[in-house]
Amino acid sequence: MSFDRLAPHYGWMERVLAGRLLQRCRTAWLGQLAGCERLLVAGVGHGRFLHELLPRHRALRVVCVDASRGMLREAEKRARRARLDVSRVEFVHARLPEWRPRSPAFDAIATHFFLDCFAPPELDAVVARLAGAAAPAAMWLISDFAVPPRGWARQRARAVHALMYAFFRVVTRLPARQLTPPDARLAAHGFALGGRRTFNHGLLQADCWQRPARA
Ligand SMILES: C[S@@+](CC[C@H](N)C(=O)[O-])C[C@H]1O[C@@H](n2cnc3c(N)ncnc32)[C@H](O)[C@@H]1O
């Protein structure tokens, strides 16, 4: 599985197919990161999230991990071109769940359109690894595709997901065949859902999960 082939095209494809919709999901809970010092972004991709994150939180240090060298190159190139403060960003080429952070206890984790890349057994391992990299009272911001509970929106979402997974299977050899909600896995690692916003009739959602500080 590799997103390298897709990396040079990811930005314009997103703009054409979704406009600002995915970015609205990524940034839905951006304000919650106030006061955080260290953020881990897993599967950063082309790094569009950084373009609103870095100017908004000027003291934040960010570690961005991605299994695709092409995507990381794209993220760094775009960040430099936009004159973002990349001195606060470390780009790490590594694959989850194998990757272990050198210094864990991140205040916050962000996974945008990343957890939906995994089938159940690997998702367990990825969530466990990221939860292990998080501080006891960490926050976890998640954007992903979603399945609305009923009606035409549910049927439409199913059709969109089928197309999307077929596309990613062909282009990136993504092993996941369908969406696996990560909620129970996050709860198993002590995170509780603090807020959820849905977009485009429930096709997308942006979550803010928080692990309560232990007494
Ligand atoms: C669908 S893209 C999402 C990119 C970006 N986060 C966004 O919001 O558009 C998924 C990203 O996760 C990366 N990825 C997929 N599986 C991975 C893994 N096992 N470990 C690390 N990165 C991975 C891919 O290389 C790709 O850049």
The ligand as an SDF file (V2000), in Angstrom:
LIG
                    3D

 27 29  0  0  0  0  0  0  0  0999 V2000
   -6.5430    9.4870    2.7470 C   0  0  0  0  0  0  0  0  0  0  0  0
   -4.9860   10.1950    3.0700 S   0  0  0  0  0  0  0  0  0  0  0  0
   -5.4120   11.5150    4.1740 C   0  0  0  0  0  0  0  0  0  0  0  0
   -4.3810   12.5880    4.1990 C   0  0  0  0  0  0  0  0  0  0  0  0
   -4.6570   13.8080    5.0790 C   0  0  0  0  0  0  0  0  0  0  0  0
   -4.6100   13.4810    6.4970 N   0  0  0  0  0  0  0  0  0  0  0  0
   -5.9470   14.5060    4.7690 C   0  0  0  0  0  0  0  0  0  0  0  0
   -6.5830   15.0150    5.7070 O   0  0  0  0  0  0  0  0  0  0  0  0
   -6.3030   14.6030    3.5830 O   0  0  0  0  0  0  0  0  0  0  0  0
   -4.2730    9.0070    4.1710 C   0  0  0  0  0  0  0  0  0  0  0  0
   -2.8210    9.3040    4.4950 C   0  0  0  0  0  0  0  0  0  0  0  0
   -2.4030    8.3440    5.4680 O   0  0  0  0  0  0  0  0  0  0  0  0
   -1.1670    7.7760    5.0810 C   0  0  0  0  0  0  0  0  0  0  0  0
   -1.1510    6.3950    5.5870 N   0  0  0  0  0  0  0  0  0  0  0  0
   -1.9480    5.3670    5.2090 C   0  0  0  0  0  0  0  0  0  0  0  0
   -1.6460    4.2530    5.9080 N   0  0  0  0  0  0  0  0  0  0  0  0
   -0.6460    4.6150    6.7510 C   0  0  0  0  0  0  0  0  0  0  0  0
    0.0870    3.9190    7.7590 C   0  0  0  0  0  0  0  0  0  0  0  0
   -0.1490    2.6190    8.0070 N   0  0  0  0  0  0  0  0  0  0  0  0
    1.0110    4.5860    8.4640 N   0  0  0  0  0  0  0  0  0  0  0  0
    1.2590    5.9160    8.2130 C   0  0  0  0  0  0  0  0  0  0  0  0
    0.6180    6.6090    7.2690 N   0  0  0  0  0  0  0  0  0  0  0  0
   -0.3130    5.9740    6.5510 C   0  0  0  0  0  0  0  0  0  0  0  0
   -1.1410    7.8370    3.5640 C   0  0  0  0  0  0  0  0  0  0  0  0
    0.1770    7.8060    3.0570 O   0  0  0  0  0  0  0  0  0  0  0  0
   -1.8760    9.1520    3.3180 C   0  0  0  0  0  0  0  0  0  0  0  0
   -0.9850   10.2300    3.2710 O   0  0  0  0  0  0  0  0  0  0  0  0
  1  2  1  0
  2  3  1  0
  2 10  1  0
  3  4  1  0
  4  5  1  0
  5  6  1  0
  5  7  1  0
  7  8  2  0
  7  9  1  0
 10 11  1  0
 11 12  1  0
 11 26  1  0
 12 13  1  0
 13 14  1  0
 13 24  1  0
 14 15  1  0
 14 23  1  0
 15 16  2  0
 16 17  1  0
 17 18  1  0
 17 23  2  0
 18 19  1  0
 18 20  2  0
 20 21  1  0
 21 22  2  0
 22 23  1  0
 24 25  1  0
 24 26  1  0
 26 27  1  0
M  CHG  2   2   1   9  -1
M  END
$$$$
